[in-house]
């Protein structure tokens, strides 16, 4: 029993090994990618990590006083980036490569964005929930799609020019915010679940987002 336990510990430590390395020790492709991101900044340190037999390099870079961490494969593929934010209440957001997305997320994006090249995918945590956001363009119009870890589509959105807003929407903005200038507008398509409940002999209808947030509630009576 003791031997089995020791063997298990060795296997775990071998799955993720880290060591600090110098820039000139990196493969040419990985070194070039890190230098590209550090062109206007300073490389603080580089670590070589082995995850399940795969070697990756994580570099800490400071540009204009902001700290950025990037993860690069041995062949120079940018796997992930994460930039320090000044607002302590802001959620972490990091770019992530397609190959590192959960399979359910890949399938959801493929279904929601068929035959369109995705420009960028980020992974962020919103109120403790992990959300993946894809940015893409259709006929010159920027669009986004948000998907949860289990593959549920949270929402999709597309940029709308102020001149193309529905008349009622434009009129409402003008009425409630006279003199304001519309800087940016998006049409957001949200997925939610509409649920009817009976609470203490009263009917209640709620709308719940896939991540568990309550969107709206309506009360009724028998």
N, C-alpha and C positions, 0 to 999 in steps of 0.2 A: 504493500500500500504506500509506503514511504517512497519507494523507487518510482512508482507511477506518478506520484505528486511532483517529485523533482523533475521528471521528464516533461510533465505538463508545463512547468514554469519555464524550462529551457525553450520549449516550442513557442511560448508566448513572447518571450524576450527576443527570439529570433525573427518573429513576424514583423517587428518594428524596431529596427536598429538605427541609431542616429550617430553621426560624427561630423564635426566641423571640418570644412575643407576650404582650400584657397581657390580663387577664381581660375588660376591656371591649371588646376587639377581636374577641371570639368571637361566633359566631351565638348568638342568645338560647337556643336549645334546648341547645346544647353548654355554654354558660355555666351554665345552670340545673343540668345534670347534675353538673358539676364542683363547683358550690357546695353541692349536696346532699351530696356525699361529704366536703366539707371543712367541714361545718357546725360540727363540734367541734374543728377543727384549723386548720392554716395552709397556704396554698398557697405552695409554695417557688418553683416556676417552671412555665410552660406552654410547650410547643413545638408549633408547627404543622408537620405533616409531610404530604408529598404522596407517596403510594405508588401507582404505576401510574395516575396521574390522579385518585386519590381523596384528598380532604383528611381528615385525622384530627388530633385534638388529644390530646397526651399531657401529663398534669399530674402533678407530683410534690407530694404532700401529706404533712404530718407530723401525726399524731394520737396524743396521749398518748406522744410520744417515738418512735413507730414510723413508718417511712417507707412510704408506699403510692404506687404509680404506677397511674394509670388511663388508659385510652385511650378516647376518645369520638369518635363520628362528628359531622359537621357538623349532622346532624338530631337529635343528642342521644342516640343509641343507645350504650349502654355496651358497648364491644367487648372490653375485657380489663382485669383488675385484678391487681396483684401486690403483696403485702405483705411487707416485710422481716421475717425471723425471727431470733430471738436465737441459736438453736442453729445453729452453723456447719455441723453435719453434716446438718441437715434438708434435704430436697429442696425445690426451688422448686415452688410450686403457684399457679396463676393461673386465675381464672374466664375463660371464653371464650364468645363468643356463638355461636349455632347456625350463622350464616352464615359464620363463619370456620373451621369444622371441615372437615377433609379430606372429600371426597365419600365415601370408603370408610368413614370413621367415622360419618358421617350415616346411611349405609345400614345399618350394623351396629346402631346404636342403634334405628333405625326397626324393624328386624327383631326385636330383643330386647325392645323396649318398645313394642309396638303400641297405638295409640289411647290412650296415656297422656301427660299433659302432663309434660314434664321440668322440674323446678324449677331445676336448676343443672348446669352442665357445667364441669369444671376440666381443665386440662392440667398434668401434672407429669412430672418425670423421675425414674425409679426405676432406680438402678444403670445409668445411661446409656441407658435405654430410655424413650421417650416413651409415656405412658399417658393416655388420656382417660377421665374418670370422670363418669358421669351420676347425678344424685340425683333420685329421683321417689317418688311415694307411690301405693300401691294399697290402696284400702279402709282408709285410715288407717294403713297400715303402711309405714314408710320403707324404701326399697330403693335399691340402687346397682348399677351395671353398669360394668365396666372393659373398654375396648377399645384395641387397639394401633393405630398409625398406618395399618397396612395393612388395617384392618377386622376383624381376628381378635378374637373375644370372649375376653377373658382370664378373667373371672369375673363372676358375679352374686351378690348377697347380699340378704338381707332380715332385718329386725329381728325377734327372737323374744322374747316375754315369758318371764321366768324360770319362771313357773308352767306354761308350755306347752312347756318343753324335754322331749325324750324321757326316759322314766324312767331309762334306762341312762346317759344323759349327765348328768342331775342327780345320780345316785348316784355316778358317777365323780368329779365335782367335789367332792361332799361327802366322799368317802373320801380324796382326795388333798389337799384344802384345807379341813380341818375348821374350822368357825367363820367361814369367809369368806362375804361377801355378794356375790351376783351383781349387778353394776351394769348390765351390758349384755351381750346375747348376739345373735349373728347366725348365720343358716344361710348358709354360703358354698358356691356351686356353681362348681367350678373346671373349666375346660376343659384337658385335657392329652392328650398323644399317648403311647400305649404302644408301645414298640419292642422287638422281640426281636433280640438280637445274638449272634454267635458270636465269642468272644475267646479265642484260644489253646486251641481245642478245648473250650471251656466255653461253655454258654449263659448269656446274661445278659439280663435284662429291665429296661428303664429307662422311666421316665415323665418326659416333658419338657413344660414349660409353653410356650405359644406365644411367649413372650419369650426362650426359650432356657435358662431355669433348669431344673436337674435336680430333679425333685420326689422321686423315689425310685429305688432300684436293687435288684434281686434277682438273686442268683447261683444257677446250677444246673449240673448236669453231665449229659453224655450218658448 
